[in-house]
Amino acid sequence: MRRLGAPLALLLLAVLPTAGAEPAAPAPPVALRLTYVTYAGGFTTVRLSATLGLEAEGYRLAIDYRTVGTVGFLFPGHDMAAAQGTWQAGGAAPASFQSAGDWGGRPFGVLMDYADGAPEIRRLEPRQAAVRESVPAALRQHTIDTVSAMALLFERMANGEGCRLAARVFDGRRLMRLTSEAGGTEELAATIRSFFHGPAEKCDVTGQVLAGFLRSEGPAERERMHRGAVWFAHPIPGLPLLPVRMEFTTKWFGTATMYLTDIRAAPKAAGGGAGELRRLALAPVPSISQEDKTIH
């Protein structure tokens, strides 16, 4: 079973500010742990948790996702990824990105840092030169990684800047072009799969791999457009807009839907010090999950 690849990149949207967008008032600092469960083809397939820290100066975001249920038994796999960086000129300026995991007994890892807006690959396992085309260094210029992209999307939505965006993303192996358009407000129906239901802002997302193709992929696969959607809402009063539902298409199970199932205050960053992200004052705001809320 191949890794989630481009469909997951749609969820970890790479976004850059639209030219001419008016600046919005900065959102308050946020430190949250969000948990999502994915369903596809009638099966529970993937559990994803994200520990998010946003402040005026920069961000930290760590993501852990793994296959679960029957799919996890048949196709075991997990990935842990993290990035940190600063905000510059209305966009994300990553300082570092790392990812490590194991899919079907095959370990992998990526480590990148950045200099003058260009990613430098420090570790790439496996190299895959025999099965995947390389991405020239010139094409990597002014790209951001997928985790930094997700942090940027969270920040922009929290600031009320909307989701009409476009970007280029490099994950260590592939270069992708991703765009997002506002899809209007929709009413999300109650479901036992999530504690949230109600009005949400929809973002329609399109992605296409530009370089770093598998050598076995033909013209049709190389031109394939990957489509998805993300719905943002206020899951708890006092919190900013956050993704409460995501939808994308897989090659194995058709349409997959990811639901927000749990939200809690994040633990303090290890080490503390001046660089530690300030936390949103969540003391009066209860943590919540689908078990805390009866759905009729």
N, C-alpha and C positions, 0 to 999 in steps of 0.2 A: 504494500500500500504506500503510495507516494505521500509526502508531507502535504500539508494543507495548501502551501504555495500561494499563488495569486489570489484565490478567494479569501484567504486570511488577510492578505494585504489590504483588501477592500475594507475589512473590519478595522485594521490598524491604519486608517486613512492617512495618506500623506497629503498635507494641505499647505498652501502658501497664500498670503493675503492677496485679494483681488485689487488691481490697480484702481486708485481713486476711492477706495473704501474709507469712510469717515471713522476716525478713532472713537472708541467707546470708553466709558469709565472702567478702570481696571476692576476685576472681580476680587473679592477677598481671598486670602490664602486658603488653600484646601489641602487636606491630607485624609484620604479615604482608601478603604479596601473594598473593592467591588468584586462580586462573584457572579458568573454567568454560566448557564447550562444550555447546551446546544442539542436540538432535536432534529432528526432527518430520517425520512423514510419510516417513521414510527418508532425509531430507536433514539435513546439517549446516547450521544456520540462523543461530545467533548465538554469538559469542564474547564473554565478559564477564570483565573483570579488576577486582578490588577491592583497593585498598590501604587496610588497616585499622590504626588505632591506637587502643587502649583503655588508659586508665589510671584510677586512682581518682578523679581530678578531672573527667575529660572524655574527649572522643573527637574523632578526625578520620577521615573516610572519603571516599575518592575512587573513583568507579566509571566504567569505560569499557566500553561495549558497542557492537558493530557486527555487521551482517549479514555472513555469510561464505559461501563456496562458491557453488553455483548460485543460491541465494536472494540472496546478496550481489551477484551479477552482475545478476540481474533486478531486484532491489529494493534498491539500495545505500542504506545508512543507518548513521549512527553517533550516539552520544550520550555526552557526558562530563558527569558530575555530581559535586558535592562538597559536603560539609557539615561543620561543626564546632560543638561546643557543650560543655555541662557536664552533669553529673548533678545533679538536684535532686529531692528527695522521692521517690527511687526511680525517676524517669523521666528522659527526655532533655529538655534545655532548649536547643534549637538557637540559635546566635548568627547563623549565616548559611547560606544555601543558594544554589547556582548550578548552572545546567545550560545546555549549549549543544550544538548538533549540526546535522545536516543529514539530511533524509529525502527521497529522490527529488528532490534538487536544491532543496529548500525549507529554508532555514536557520531555526532557531528558537533562543530563549534565554529563560531565566528567572533573575532575581536577586532574592532576598528576604533581608531581615534581620528581627530580632525585637525587639519592645519589650513588656514585661509579658506575655509569652506569646502575643502576637498577631503574625502575619507581616505585614510591610510589603513590598509589591511595588515594587521599584525599577526593574525592567526586565522587560518581557513582550513578546516578539516571536515571531510576529505577534500582534497584539491579539486577533483572531478574534471580535470583538464581533458581526460579521454572521452567524457560523456557530455560535457557542457562547454559551450563557447564562452570565452572570456569577455569581460566588459572593458573596453579600452579606458585608460586613465582619463583621457579628455572628456569622455561621456559621464564620468563620475563627478565632475566639477559641479558645485552648487546643488548637490543632492542632500537629502536627509534620510535617516534610517526609519524603518517602519514604527519603532517604538516612540521616537521623538515626534513622528507625525501624529501618532495618536494623542500624545500630550498636547501638541499644538491645536488639534481639533477640539479637545476638551477646553483649552484656554479660550479659543475664539468663540465657542458657543457660550461659555460662561460669561464672556464679555459682551454678549449680544451682537456679535458681528456676523452671524448667519453662516451658511455653509456653501455659498457660491464660490468655489475655490478650484485651484488647479495646481499640480505639483509633479515633480520627478523624484523618485525614491530609489535608493540603492541599498540592498540588504546584504551585500557581500558577495552575492552571486548573480543577481539579476537587476537590471534597470527597468523601472516601470513608470508609466505615465498614468496618473490618477486624477479624475475630476469629480466634483461634487456639485449638485444643483439642488436648490430648495424645492421640495416636493409638496409644500403646503402642510396644513395641520390636519391630523387624522385622530379619530377616537379609537384608542386601543381597547378592545373588549377584555373583560375579565377572563382570566385563565388560571387554572390550578398550577401552571408552570411558572408563574411570577406573582409577586405580591402587588405589582403595579398595574393599574388600568386607568384610562382617562385620556385627555387630549395630549398629543405629542407632536413635535415638529419633525417632519420627515425630510431626510437628506438622501437623494438618489445618487448613487456612486457608480462610476464606470472606470475600469482599469484595463491597461494593456501593457504586456511585456514588450519592451523595445530592444533589449539586448540581454545576452546571457542565456540564450535558448539551449535546451537539450539538443544535442546533435541529431537525435532521432526524430525530432518534431518536424512535421511537414509544413507546407505553406498555410494550410487551413488553421492549424494549431497556433502558428506564429501570428496570425492575424486575428485570433480570437479575442473578443471583447468580454471582459468579466464584469458582471453587473451585480449590484447589491443595494441595500438600503439600510439606513440607521435612523431610529426614532429617538429624539431627545425630549426629555421632560424633567420636571422637578419631582423626583421620587419621594422626597421627604421635604416638608416645608422648611425653608431656610437654606436649603442646598441649591447650588447652581444647576443649570441644565446639564444632565448626564445621559448617556446612552441607556435606554431602558429596554430596547429591543433592536436586534440586527438580523438581516436576512441576506443570504447569498446562495449561489448555485454551486454544487459540487459535481465532480465527474462520476461519483460513485452512488450517491443517494438522492440526486436531484436537489430540490430546494431545501436548505437548512435554515433554521431559525434559532437565534441565540437570545435567551431571556435573562434579564437581571433577576437574581434570586436572593441576593444578600448584599447589604451595604453597612459598613461599620467604620468607625474612626480608625485611621491607620496607626500602627505603633510608631514610636519615635525612631528616627534614623539612627543606626549604630554610629557611635563615636561622638555625636552631638557637636558642640562647638558653634562657631559663628556661622558656618555654612548650613547648619541644620534648618530644614524647612519649618516655618511657623505653621502651626495647625489651626484650622478653623475652630472657633469656640463651639464645640459640639456637645458640651455638658448637658444643656437642656434638651438636646435632640436625641431621641432614642435610636439605637441601632435597630434595623428592621430586616426581616426576611420573610419569605412566603409562608413560613410556619407561624409568624406572628399575626397574620391577617387572614381572616375567614373570607373566602370568596364564594359568592352565591351564584 
